[in-house]
Each structure stands twice: as C-alpha cells, then as structure tokens.
Amino acid sequence: MNLRLTPYPEYKDSGLPWLGGIPRHWHTGPGFAAFREKQVKNTGMKEKTVLSLSYGRIVVKPPEKLHGLVPVSFDTYQIVNPGDIIIRSTDLQNDWNSLRVGLVRDRGIITSAYLCFGTTGALIPEYGYLQLHAFDLMKVFYGMGSGLRQNLDFSDFKRMLIFIPPPAEQSAIVRFLDHADRRIRRYIGAKRRLIELLNEQKQAIIHQAVTRGLDPNVRLKPSGIDWLGEVPEHWEVGRLDRFITLQRGVDITKEQQVQGDIPVVSSGGISSFHNQFTSRGPGVIVGRKGTVGSVYFLDGDYWAHDTTLWVKEFSGNHPKFVYHLLRKLDLKRFDTGSANPTLNRNVVHPERVAFPPVDEQRAIASFLDQRSQKIDSQIRSLSRQIELLWEYRARLVADIVTGKLDVRGVELPQSEEAEELSEVGDETAHDATEEGDEVEAVEDVADAAD
C-alpha cells in the first residue's frame, strides 16, 4: 500500500520529550477539555445487549458466553452509546499486551469496571478514540495509574496533554485511517485464509499418508473401521494395544527432585523439573487430563506426568508414525464427559487401527516430516507477514494521530464495497485473546461485588 504521505510543513514543541513536535497550527489542552467521564448504571435492566472489549474492539457478546464468571444480574453494568469511548483501566502492572481502548458502535451495556468517556466539542468522538488508541499503541498509559495493580481513573486523564487539530482535519484523519485500516485488515484476512488452506492441505496429506500410504496404485481392502474405510491390502488391522501400549504417567513430588534438567510433559504442555525418573526418547505423549486427547511428539528424554498417557511400548513400530496415527484417532472423543474430563487407556486400547510394515511407517514418517516442514515454513512466513502488518498499522495510526504525517488533501475512493470490512476484524476480536474475555469475566465478578 503506497500512501506517499509527507510530514507537515511546520512544527512546534509539544512539551512531551517522548513525542517531540506537533503541527504548528494544532492546539493542545488538558484531557478534561476534550473528554468527560460517563457512567450510567443499568438500573432496572433497561438494556440487555451485553458488550465486550476484545482486543481493542467493542463487540456484542454472544449469548453462549454469558455464563461462568458473570454477575448474577447485569443491572450493575453501565449503559453505553455509539460514540462513547471505553477504556480497560485495570491491571496495567501485569498486562502490557492487551489493547485497552475501544469505540462503542452499538447501544448496550458493559462492565462498570471499565471507564467510559464521552467527548466535548473540542474533539469529534472518532478522533478522540483514535488519539487514546494511539496512546494505547504507544504504551503511554503504562507510565500512569496508581495502586498495587497500577489502575487508572479519570483523574489520570484530566491533566493529560491532548492534541486538538481543526475539526475538518480531525475528520480527514478519521476518514484516512478508516480506509487504511480496512485495507490492512483485508490483507491480513487474505493471509489468514491462506494459512487455513495450508493447514487443511497439511491435514489432508497426513490423512492420506497415514490411512493409505504413499503408493497411489496400491491394492486396497476393507478395514472394517468406519472412520478409516479401505486400507492397503498388506496392512495389518487390529486393536491399538496389539501394536503399542499406553501407560499412565506418574505424579511428581519434591522428594523425587535431583540434579539434572529433565523435561516434564503434562497435559498442559512441557516444563522442566530436576527429576531422576525419565523415559528415553523419542516418545509420544497423550493428554489424560486437562487438554484431553492432545498428542505430543518428543525427540529426547522426558518424564511423563500423571496428567498424561505415554507410549510405554512401541513393539517395533515407528514413533513418528504412531504420533500421526494417534492424532488421526481424535482421542478427545474418548473423554469421560464429566466435569473433570479424563482419558482412560483401557477405553483407548480396544480401538481398531491399521498399521503398515515398519519400513513403510518409516518412509511415511520421513515423507510427512519433509512436507510438514515445507508447509510449516510457509505458515511461519505468512504469520510473520501478519505481525509486520499489525506493526505497520500501529505505527501508521501513531504517526498520523500525533501529526508526524499529513493526510490533508489525500484523495480516497468515493465508495468502497461493504465486504471490505474483512472478517479478520471479527476473527481478531474473537481469537486475539480469549484472554480478553477471561480478564473481563474477572472484572465482572469484582464489579458485581461492588
């Protein structure tokens, strides 16, 4: 995207060492000249549309998420209107990653743990939001706040220096950044969709190799297994425990810690303990509790935690082939379905599977390693491109909102198709951080307690 933007012709000192100059014709003032605090309680449940701040976007919270850590009643929430600016003002000490500022586009209610600002006549709402959003991207808020968890309130914003461009220029900045934001999100959306296609391609390659082998002309036979269908004629079909043996991991106590770092694999991932008990890699681990059915491949020594099942005996089979096969079995479907899901090896062992000869397993594993590495490399490249686009967007917003680049006179298309509002916006708001919902849920409880 070639924007061909240039700096303003003249600047003056902003008075902020971290910022430097601002356009000479811009005014400045304290925060209270542009922002006012609002908090309208939802007494009597006047409004029922629940909103959520998710990675810098105010979105309508789906009904299926209105459970768990939420207030008994939403009458403790505050009513907000389009044009209001929401700031998650808590826990600056521990969270440097979240985007904390959002612009309301739908009337609804949101937790009273958040600050709600309206703008005065000095700033139009959209530019007021962009200015606070730019400060958020530049991490300005992290030098503010008070208390153990470094929380913000309106007093922190009242004396904060803000910029006041002419109204027409504010509108020009809003229009330009809205246009640029849509284009950047379209680019990101296209790259995300390509990543999805690559992942689908990778899974299709794995499925074909693990269930049919590498020879497209091989003669097939019915496996008698619904999910598997036909398999190569020379493959053996039988119970899983005919080919491998799963064993429950062992709990780890402080008394078992000795010198030497040994990776410890639990259903939540891999950590490191000083432990004398180890299994010689390569190995395959399955989540028994927590992330039930998740499958890990390890290339070195490891310690299998009690929350896992581990392949104790490969019986001459190739570990990497076993890893791919167990992933295809979708072991999550075997959990107990209780409040604390658990995977029992005695339920998994009778599952019927098909195994090729070990030489063919080795060839399949080598083939999948090569193809997976190539696809994973493409995915990493695309992911890095997405990161750079987000960084570019952040820099562009900061530079334009603070007057480093001049957008006056830039001609934009007269109209744009609605689909330019790419799905990536919603995806980002949803995926960007489920953590955002978790943070809000905790604050909902605190708010309800008040």
Backbone torsions as a table, in degrees:
resi	resn	phi	psi	omega
1	MET	NA	108.4	-176.6
2	ASN	-93.8	102.5	-173.7
3	LEU	-89.1	-25.8	178.0
4	ARG	51.3	48.5	178.7
5	LEU	-92.5	149.6	-179.7
6	THR	-127.6	161.0	176.0
7	PRO	-67.3	166.3	172.7
8	TYR	-68.7	155.6	-178.1
9	PRO	-68.4	-32.2	-177.0
10	GLU	-138.3	143.5	-179.6
11	TYR	-129.3	161.8	172.1
12	LYS	-134.7	161.2	-178.0
13	ASP	-68.0	130.8	179.5
14	SER	-79.1	-20.0	-173.9
15	GLY	87.2	-0.2	178.9
16	LEU	-113.2	112.5	-176.6
17	PRO	-57.2	-34.5	-177.5
18	TRP	-74.9	-15.7	-176.6
19	LEU	-104.9	-38.7	-176.4
20	GLY	81.6	-135.3	-174.1
21	GLY	-87.1	157.8	171.6
22	ILE	-128.4	160.4	-179.8
23	PRO	-51.7	138.5	-173.6
24	ARG	-58.4	-35.1	-174.7
25	HIS	-86.0	-3.3	177.1
26	TRP	-77.9	143.4	173.7
27	HIS	-92.5	162.9	173.2
28	THR	-129.3	164.9	178.7
29	GLY	-172.3	174.6	176.8
30	PRO	-78.0	161.6	-176.7
31	GLY	-56.5	-36.0	-176.6
32	PHE	-69.4	-12.8	176.2
33	ALA	-75.0	-18.2	-176.1
34	ALA	-121.8	-25.0	-175.1
35	PHE	-123.9	146.1	173.2
36	ARG	-132.4	144.3	-178.5
37	GLU	-82.1	140.2	177.8
38	LYS	-127.2	143.8	169.7
39	GLN	-157.7	98.6	-179.4
40	VAL	-106.1	109.4	-176.8
41	LYS	-66.6	147.0	179.4
42	ASN	-87.8	46.5	-177.0
43	THR	-61.3	131.5	-179.6
44	GLY	77.9	12.2	178.6
45	MET	53.4	51.0	178.7
46	LYS	-63.4	-35.9	179.8
47	GLU	-120.4	145.0	-177.3
48	LYS	-123.1	-6.3	178.7
49	THR	-78.6	110.2	-175.8
50	VAL	-88.7	127.9	179.9
51	LEU	-106.9	159.0	-178.6
52	SER	-140.0	141.2	173.1
53	LEU	-91.9	111.8	-176.1
54	SER	-129.7	106.3	178.9
55	TYR	50.7	51.2	173.8
56	GLY	82.0	7.5	178.5
57	ARG	-126.4	138.5	174.7
58	ILE	-92.1	115.4	-176.7
59	VAL	-124.1	155.2	174.6
60	VAL	-72.8	128.4	-176.8
61	LYS	-80.3	124.1	-178.6
62	PRO	-61.9	146.4	-179.6
63	PRO	-56.1	-33.6	-177.3
64	GLU	-67.6	-15.1	178.1
65	LYS	-95.5	-0.1	-179.8
66	LEU	-87.6	62.7	178.4
67	HIS	-153.3	173.6	179.3
68	GLY	79.3	-128.0	-175.9
69	LEU	-81.2	72.9	175.9
70	VAL	-132.4	159.1	-179.5
71	PRO	-63.2	155.2	174.9
72	VAL	-61.4	-39.9	177.9
73	SER	-132.0	143.4	179.9
74	PHE	-88.0	12.2	177.5
75	ASP	-74.6	-8.3	174.0
76	THR	-84.4	-10.7	179.6
77	TYR	-73.1	170.6	176.5
78	GLN	-110.0	146.8	178.1
79	ILE	-85.2	133.6	178.7
80	VAL	-128.1	156.4	-176.0
81	ASN	-127.4	159.4	176.5
82	PRO	-53.1	134.4	-177.7
83	GLY	98.1	-16.3	175.1
84	ASP	-71.0	152.8	-179.8
85	ILE	-114.6	127.4	-177.4
86	ILE	-107.8	136.8	178.9
87	ILE	-129.3	123.8	171.3
88	ARG	-81.5	107.8	-165.8
89	SER	-102.3	6.4	-173.1
90	THR	-105.8	156.1	168.0
91	ASP	60.2	42.7	176.3
92	LEU	-65.5	-26.9	-176.3
93	GLN	-62.9	-36.3	-170.7
94	ASN	-106.3	-12.7	-174.5
95	ASP	-130.0	102.1	179.2
96	TRP	-101.4	1.8	-172.0
97	ASN	-102.3	-34.6	-174.8
98	SER	-65.1	149.7	167.2
99	LEU	-87.7	129.0	-165.7
100	ARG	-105.2	-6.5	-173.4
101	VAL	-119.4	134.5	177.6
102	GLY	-140.5	152.3	178.4
103	LEU	-103.5	127.3	-178.8
104	VAL	-76.2	131.8	177.7
105	ARG	-119.3	-11.5	178.9
106	ASP	-129.6	138.7	173.9
107	ARG	-67.2	137.4	-179.6
108	GLY	179.4	-158.5	-179.5
109	ILE	-127.7	149.1	179.2
110	ILE	-145.0	156.7	-175.7
111	THR	-53.2	139.7	178.9
112	SER	-75.2	-2.9	174.4
113	ALA	-70.9	-15.5	178.9
114	TYR	-94.5	152.3	172.1
115	LEU	-81.0	144.0	175.2
116	CYS	-124.5	122.3	179.9
117	PHE	-114.7	143.7	163.9
118	GLY	-109.9	164.3	178.7
119	THR	-105.1	151.4	173.6
120	THR	-88.2	-172.2	-179.9
121	GLY	-67.5	-14.3	-177.2
122	ALA	-67.5	-34.4	-178.8
123	LEU	-129.4	139.5	170.5
124	ILE	-74.6	150.9	-173.7
125	PRO	-54.3	-43.1	-175.8
126	GLU	-65.3	-39.0	177.9
127	TYR	-74.7	-35.2	175.3
128	GLY	-58.6	-42.8	175.9
129	TYR	-62.0	-46.8	-177.4
130	LEU	-61.1	-35.7	-179.9
131	GLN	-66.7	-44.6	177.6
132	LEU	-68.8	-35.0	176.7
133	HIS	-63.4	-40.8	177.6
134	ALA	-63.6	-43.3	176.8
135	PHE	-60.8	-37.7	177.9
136	ASP	-62.6	-48.0	179.5
137	LEU	-62.0	-33.9	-178.6
138	MET	-86.3	2.1	177.3
139	LYS	61.9	32.0	179.8
140	VAL	-66.4	-35.1	-175.1
141	PHE	-63.8	-22.0	-174.2
142	TYR	-76.0	-4.4	170.8
143	GLY	-96.7	5.8	-177.6
144	MET	-115.4	-172.6	174.6
145	GLY	88.1	169.6	-177.5
146	SER	-151.3	172.8	178.7
147	GLY	86.4	172.5	-176.1
148	LEU	-59.2	-39.0	-177.9
149	ARG	-100.5	11.1	175.0
150	GLN	56.1	62.0	178.9
151	ASN	-89.1	155.4	178.4
152	LEU	-106.6	151.9	166.1
153	ASP	-140.2	179.9	-172.9
154	PHE	-61.0	-27.6	179.8
155	SER	-62.0	-27.5	177.9
156	ASP	-70.7	-23.9	-177.5
157	PHE	-96.9	-20.0	-173.5
158	LYS	-59.8	-39.4	-176.7
159	ARG	-103.7	3.9	179.6
160	MET	-68.0	135.8	-180.0
161	LEU	-70.5	127.8	176.3
162	ILE	-123.6	160.5	-178.3
163	PHE	-103.8	144.6	-178.2
164	ILE	-130.8	85.8	173.4
165	PRO	-69.7	163.8	173.5
166	PRO	-56.6	148.1	-176.6
167	PRO	-53.2	-42.5	-179.4
168	ALA	-63.4	-35.3	180.0
169	GLU	-72.8	-36.8	174.1
170	GLN	-57.8	-45.3	179.9
171	SER	-63.4	-39.3	179.1
172	ALA	-63.8	-41.1	178.5
173	ILE	-63.7	-43.8	180.0
174	VAL	-62.0	-46.1	-179.1
175	ARG	-61.8	-45.5	-177.3
176	PHE	-63.8	-47.5	-177.5
177	LEU	-69.1	-30.6	174.9
178	ASP	-64.0	-43.8	178.2
179	HIS	-63.6	-47.7	-179.0
180	ALA	-63.6	-39.6	-178.9
181	ASP	-63.0	-42.4	178.9
182	ARG	-62.4	-42.1	-178.9
183	ARG	-66.4	-43.8	-180.0
184	ILE	-63.0	-42.1	-179.6
185	ARG	-67.4	-31.8	174.7
186	ARG	-64.6	-44.1	177.4
187	TYR	-59.6	-46.0	-179.3
188	ILE	-64.4	-41.2	178.7
189	GLY	-59.9	-41.5	179.1
190	ALA	-63.4	-40.9	-179.8
191	LYS	-69.8	-37.3	176.8
192	ARG	-64.0	-41.0	179.3
193	ARG	-65.3	-36.3	177.1
194	LEU	-65.6	-38.6	176.2
195	ILE	-61.7	-42.2	177.9
196	GLU	-60.4	-43.7	179.6
197	LEU	-64.2	-40.0	178.2
198	LEU	-64.7	-40.3	177.2
199	ASN	-64.7	-40.1	177.1
200	GLU	-63.9	-41.9	177.8
201	GLN	-61.3	-42.8	179.9
202	LYS	-61.8	-44.1	179.9
203	GLN	-66.4	-36.2	178.1
204	ALA	-65.8	-40.1	178.0
205	ILE	-63.9	-45.0	179.6
206	ILE	-62.3	-45.8	-178.8
207	HIS	-59.4	-47.0	-179.0
208	GLN	-61.5	-43.6	-176.5
209	ALA	-69.5	-40.4	-175.2
210	VAL	-77.5	-26.5	-176.9
211	THR	-104.1	-22.0	-177.9
212	ARG	-125.9	-10.5	-177.9
213	GLY	82.8	-164.8	-174.0
214	LEU	-104.3	-11.0	-177.7
215	ASP	-94.3	110.5	-177.5
216	PRO	-69.2	-15.1	-176.9
217	ASN	-101.8	7.3	-177.1
218	VAL	-65.0	144.7	176.2
219	ARG	-74.7	141.0	-174.1
220	LEU	-112.8	161.5	174.8
221	LYS	-140.7	155.0	175.9
222	PRO	-65.4	134.8	179.4
223	SER	-87.1	-21.3	-174.2
224	GLY	76.7	9.7	-178.7
225	ILE	-115.4	121.2	-172.5
226	ASP	-56.2	-47.8	-173.8
227	TRP	-74.5	-16.8	-172.9
228	LEU	-99.6	-36.7	-178.7
229	GLY	71.1	-136.8	-179.2
230	GLU	-83.2	147.3	178.7
231	VAL	-132.5	162.6	176.4
232	PRO	-53.7	142.0	-172.6
233	GLU	-57.9	-32.4	-175.3
234	HIS	-90.7	0.6	178.9
235	TRP	-77.4	148.7	177.5
236	GLU	-91.0	137.2	178.7
237	VAL	-115.9	133.5	179.3
238	GLY	-177.9	-176.7	177.0
239	ARG	-63.1	150.9	-179.8
240	LEU	-59.1	-40.6	-176.5
241	ASP	-73.1	-2.1	170.0
242	ARG	-75.1	-25.0	-174.5
243	PHE	-107.6	-35.9	179.4
244	ILE	-141.5	164.3	177.1
245	THR	-125.6	123.3	175.1
246	LEU	-90.9	142.3	-179.2
247	GLN	-131.9	139.0	176.2
248	ARG	-69.7	138.2	177.4
249	GLY	-67.7	176.5	-175.1
250	VAL	-116.5	142.6	178.3
251	ASP	-67.6	151.5	-176.6
252	ILE	-112.2	128.7	178.3
253	THR	-118.7	161.7	179.9
254	LYS	-63.3	-29.9	-179.4
255	GLU	-65.6	-20.7	-177.9
256	GLN	-88.6	-0.7	-177.3
257	GLN	-80.6	129.6	176.3
258	VAL	-136.3	-176.8	-179.6
259	GLN	-67.4	146.5	175.2
260	GLY	108.2	126.3	179.8
261	ASP	-81.2	121.6	175.9
262	ILE	-122.4	125.1	176.4
263	PRO	-61.1	135.6	178.3
264	VAL	-112.6	122.5	-177.2
265	VAL	-103.4	120.6	174.5
266	SER	-117.7	176.7	-179.5
267	SER	-68.2	-14.4	177.9
268	GLY	-92.9	-2.5	-179.8
269	GLY	135.6	-152.8	-175.5
270	ILE	-120.4	131.6	174.2
271	SER	-129.9	-172.8	-178.3
272	SER	-131.6	128.1	176.7
273	PHE	-124.2	156.5	167.2
274	HIS	-84.9	107.9	-171.1
275	ASN	-145.1	142.6	-177.5
276	GLN	-89.2	-11.5	-177.3
277	PHE	-96.6	130.4	-176.9
278	THR	-151.3	152.7	171.5
279	SER	-113.1	140.5	-177.6
280	ARG	-79.6	127.7	-179.9
281	GLY	-78.9	174.1	-1.4
282	PRO	-71.5	157.5	-176.9
283	GLY	-147.5	168.0	179.3
284	VAL	-127.7	131.0	-177.3
285	ILE	-121.2	141.7	177.8
286	VAL	-124.0	135.0	177.1
287	GLY	-65.3	122.8	178.9
288	ARG	-95.7	-35.9	176.6
289	LYS	-130.8	164.3	179.5
290	GLY	74.7	-106.7	176.9
291	THR	-83.1	73.6	-174.0
292	VAL	-61.2	130.2	175.2
293	GLY	87.0	-5.9	176.2
294	SER	-66.7	143.7	-174.4
295	VAL	-122.3	131.4	179.4
296	TYR	-120.6	146.0	172.1
297	PHE	-113.4	130.6	-179.4
298	LEU	-122.1	138.4	-174.5
299	ASP	-96.6	-13.9	-176.7
300	GLY	-124.7	-161.8	177.9
301	ASP	-68.3	149.9	-179.3
302	TYR	-156.4	164.1	175.7
303	TRP	-120.2	122.7	-177.6
304	ALA	-87.3	115.4	-179.2
305	HIS	-73.4	161.2	-178.4
306	ASP	-60.2	-21.9	-179.4
307	THR	-80.8	4.8	-177.3
308	THR	-125.2	164.1	162.2
309	LEU	-110.2	143.8	178.0
310	TRP	-129.6	152.0	-179.3
311	VAL	-78.3	101.8	-177.6
312	LYS	-75.6	-34.9	-175.6
313	GLU	-137.6	118.0	177.9
314	PHE	-87.9	-13.3	179.0
315	SER	51.5	40.8	177.5
316	GLY	84.6	-2.4	179.6
317	ASN	-81.5	158.0	-174.8
318	HIS	-81.4	123.3	-174.7
319	PRO	-55.7	-41.7	-176.9
320	LYS	-69.3	-35.4	174.3
321	PHE	-63.8	-42.5	178.3
322	VAL	-59.6	-41.8	178.9
323	TYR	-57.7	-50.5	-179.2
324	HIS	-64.1	-39.7	-179.5
325	LEU	-64.5	-44.2	-179.9
326	LEU	-63.6	-34.6	176.7
327	ARG	-65.9	-37.7	179.3
328	LYS	-69.3	-23.5	-179.1
329	LEU	-70.8	-14.5	-179.2
330	ASP	52.0	65.7	-173.4
331	LEU	-67.8	-12.2	177.6
332	LYS	-59.0	-28.7	-177.3
333	ARG	-70.0	-10.3	-178.5
334	PHE	-94.6	2.7	-177.1
335	ASP	-67.8	163.9	-173.1
336	THR	-74.6	-15.6	179.7
337	GLY	75.8	10.2	180.0
338	SER	-85.2	-178.2	177.8
339	ALA	-63.1	-28.2	175.5
340	ASN	-119.4	82.8	-174.5
341	PRO	-55.7	140.0	-178.9
342	THR	-139.5	141.7	177.0
343	LEU	-103.0	121.4	-178.2
344	ASN	-100.1	127.4	-177.9
345	ARG	-62.9	-28.3	180.0
346	ASN	-69.8	-18.7	174.7
347	VAL	-85.0	-33.0	-177.7
348	VAL	-79.1	-39.7	-174.0
349	HIS	-54.7	-38.0	-178.6
350	PRO	-74.1	-9.4	-177.4
351	GLU	-58.7	133.0	-178.6
352	ARG	-85.7	136.4	-177.0
353	VAL	-140.2	174.3	177.2
354	ALA	-126.6	132.7	-178.9
355	PHE	-122.8	132.5	171.2
356	PRO	-81.7	170.6	172.1
357	PRO	-57.9	155.0	-171.7
358	VAL	-62.8	-34.8	177.6
359	ASP	-61.8	-38.4	178.0
360	GLU	-71.3	-36.8	174.5
361	GLN	-57.5	-44.4	-178.6
362	ARG	-62.9	-42.0	179.2
363	ALA	-65.8	-41.4	178.3
364	ILE	-62.8	-45.1	-179.4
365	ALA	-62.1	-42.2	179.3
366	SER	-64.4	-43.4	178.3
367	PHE	-60.6	-45.7	-178.5
368	LEU	-68.0	-35.5	175.8
369	ASP	-59.6	-46.9	-178.1
370	GLN	-64.4	-48.4	-178.5
371	ARG	-67.4	-39.4	-179.9
372	SER	-65.8	-40.7	179.0
373	GLN	-61.6	-40.1	179.2
374	LYS	-65.3	-46.9	179.8
375	ILE	-66.5	-42.2	179.0
376	ASP	-61.7	-36.2	177.6
377	SER	-64.2	-41.2	177.5
378	GLN	-64.5	-40.2	-179.8
379	ILE	-65.9	-41.7	178.1
380	ARG	-62.3	-40.4	179.0
381	SER	-63.1	-45.2	178.4
382	LEU	-64.5	-40.2	179.2
383	SER	-63.3	-40.0	177.2
384	ARG	-65.0	-39.1	177.0
385	GLN	-61.7	-39.0	177.5
386	ILE	-63.9	-43.6	177.3
387	GLU	-58.2	-43.7	-179.2
388	LEU	-66.2	-35.8	177.5
389	LEU	-65.9	-41.1	176.6
390	TRP	-64.1	-40.4	177.9
391	GLU	-63.9	-41.1	177.8
392	TYR	-61.6	-44.0	178.9
393	ARG	-60.5	-45.1	-179.4
394	ALA	-60.5	-44.1	-180.0
395	ARG	-65.9	-39.6	-180.0
396	LEU	-63.9	-46.7	179.0
397	VAL	-59.6	-48.4	-177.8
398	ALA	-61.5	-44.2	-176.6
399	ASP	-68.0	-38.7	-178.2
400	ILE	-77.1	-43.0	-177.9
401	VAL	-65.8	-34.1	-179.4
402	THR	-93.7	7.3	172.4
403	GLY	83.6	17.1	176.7
404	LYS	-76.7	-26.0	178.1
405	LEU	-127.7	144.4	-174.3
406	ASP	-103.0	121.8	178.7
407	VAL	-106.9	4.5	177.7
408	ARG	-62.9	135.1	177.1
409	GLY	82.7	-3.7	177.3
410	VAL	-72.8	126.7	-179.5
411	GLU	-88.9	127.5	178.6
412	LEU	-111.6	157.9	176.7
413	PRO	-55.2	144.4	-177.8
414	GLN	-65.9	-34.6	180.0
415	SER	-148.7	153.6	179.0
416	GLU	-134.3	145.8	-179.3
417	GLU	-66.3	146.6	-177.8
418	ALA	-60.7	-31.0	-177.5
419	GLU	-67.2	-9.4	177.8
420	GLU	-65.1	-19.5	173.2
421	LEU	-75.2	83.7	-168.2
422	SER	-63.1	153.6	178.9
423	GLU	-63.0	-17.9	-177.3
424	VAL	-60.5	-27.7	178.6
425	GLY	-59.9	-49.3	178.9
426	ASP	-67.2	-38.9	179.1
427	GLU	-61.8	-42.8	-179.2
428	THR	-65.0	-43.3	-179.7
429	ALA	-62.0	-32.6	-178.8
430	HIS	-83.6	-45.5	-173.3
431	ASP	-84.4	-35.0	-166.8
432	ALA	-48.5	-45.1	165.2
433	THR	-158.4	112.2	165.7
434	GLU	-60.4	-24.6	175.3
435	GLU	-54.5	-34.6	179.8
436	GLY	-59.4	-43.4	177.8
437	ASP	-65.9	-37.7	179.4
438	GLU	-64.8	-43.2	178.2
439	VAL	-60.7	-45.9	-178.3
440	GLU	-65.3	-35.5	180.0
441	ALA	-62.3	-43.0	177.7
442	VAL	-61.6	-42.6	-178.8
443	GLU	-70.6	-30.1	174.6
444	ASP	-59.0	-43.5	-179.5
445	VAL	-64.2	-45.1	178.2
446	ALA	-61.0	-40.6	179.4
447	ASP	-64.4	-41.9	179.5
448	ALA	-64.0	-35.8	179.9
449	ALA	-64.4	-31.4	178.8
450	ASP	-69.6	NA	NA
